[in-house]
Amino acid sequence: MNSKPFLIISAGLSVLVAGVLVWGFLTSEDEQPASDGAALVAVTVPDLSSRALEGRALFQENCAACHGEKAGGRNGMGPPLVHKIYEPGHHADGAFLLAVMRGVRAHHWPFGDMPPVENVTDKDVEKIVAYVRELQRANGIN
């Protein structure tokens, strides 16, 4: 049996893992957000549909403390949802529902894990997503 392909693949994976660890070590301190709570991105608010208006009220009650009043994020608190990372092609509407119901392990931003959000129903999340998607479209994120 020829073990050369296995060794090459193992060596390649080892280099990749080492590179990721070094990159994480070198960037972890530089990427820590400030903790002043200021918005991370400027958000233009369009005229909202009635569904998005309902979503905005629910967002203010349940999400704004971390994600900002207009979903522009908050320094030291939570990421902006009006951001290319959360465009529908990368984070479908169902991802928002799962985040609310199950919480999310930190993976795009250095804010820490998001806990589940209690007392928010599936229908509430649909309205919140309608609000976020309208904000995204108004700010060039489709």
Backbone hydrogen bonds, N-H to C=O, Kabsch-Sander energy under -0.5 kcal/mol:
donor,donor_aa,acceptor,acceptor_aa,energy
3,S,1,M,-0.7
7,L,3,S,-2.3
8,I,4,K,-2.4
9,I,5,P,-2.6
10,S,6,F,-2.7
11,A,7,L,-2.6
12,G,8,I,-2.4
13,L,9,I,-2.6
14,S,10,S,-2.2
15,V,11,A,-2.2
16,L,12,G,-2.3
17,V,13,L,-2.7
18,A,14,S,-2.5
19,G,15,V,-2.4
20,V,16,L,-2.3
21,L,17,V,-2.4
22,V,18,A,-2.5
23,W,19,G,-2.7
24,G,20,V,-2.6
25,F,21,L,-2.2
26,L,22,V,-2.6
27,T,23,W,-2.1
28,S,24,G,-1.6
31,E,27,T,-1.7
32,Q,29,E,-1.0
37,G,75,N,-1.6
40,L,72,G,-1.7
41,V,72,G,-1.6
45,V,43,V,-0.5
53,L,49,S,-2.2
54,E,50,S,-1.9
55,G,51,R,-2.2
56,R,52,A,-2.7
57,A,53,L,-1.8
58,L,54,E,-1.9
59,F,55,G,-2.9
60,Q,56,R,-2.7
61,E,57,A,-1.7
62,N,58,L,-2.1
63,C,59,F,-3.2
64,A,59,F,-2.2
66,C,63,C,-1.4
67,H,63,C,-2.9
68,G,64,A,-1.8
71,A,68,G,-1.6
73,G,67,H,-3.0
74,R,78,G,-2.8
75,N,38,A,-3.1
77,M,74,R,-2.6
78,G,74,R,-1.7
81,L,71,A,-1.6
82,V,71,A,-2.0
83,H,81,L,-1.6
86,Y,83,H,-1.9
87,E,84,K,-1.8
90,H,87,E,-2.0
91,H,87,E,-2.9
95,A,92,A,-1.6
96,F,92,A,-0.8
96,F,93,D,-0.9
97,L,93,D,-1.4
98,L,94,G,-2.6
99,A,95,A,-2.1
100,V,96,F,-2.3
101,M,97,L,-2.6
102,R,98,L,-3.1
103,G,98,L,-0.7
103,G,99,A,-1.6
104,V,114,M,-2.5
112,G,109,W,-0.5
114,M,104,V,-2.9
117,V,100,V,-2.8
118,E,116,P,-0.6
120,V,117,V,-0.7
121,T,119,N,-0.5
125,V,121,T,-2.3
126,E,122,D,-2.1
127,K,123,K,-1.7
128,I,124,D,-2.5
129,V,125,V,-3.0
130,A,126,E,-1.9
131,Y,127,K,-2.0
132,V,128,I,-2.6
133,R,129,V,-3.1
134,E,130,A,-2.0
135,L,131,Y,-2.2
136,Q,132,V,-2.7
137,R,133,R,-2.7
138,A,134,E,-2.1
139,N,135,L,-1.0
139,N,136,Q,-0.9
140,G,137,R,-1.6
141,I,136,Q,-3.0
142,N,140,G,-0.6
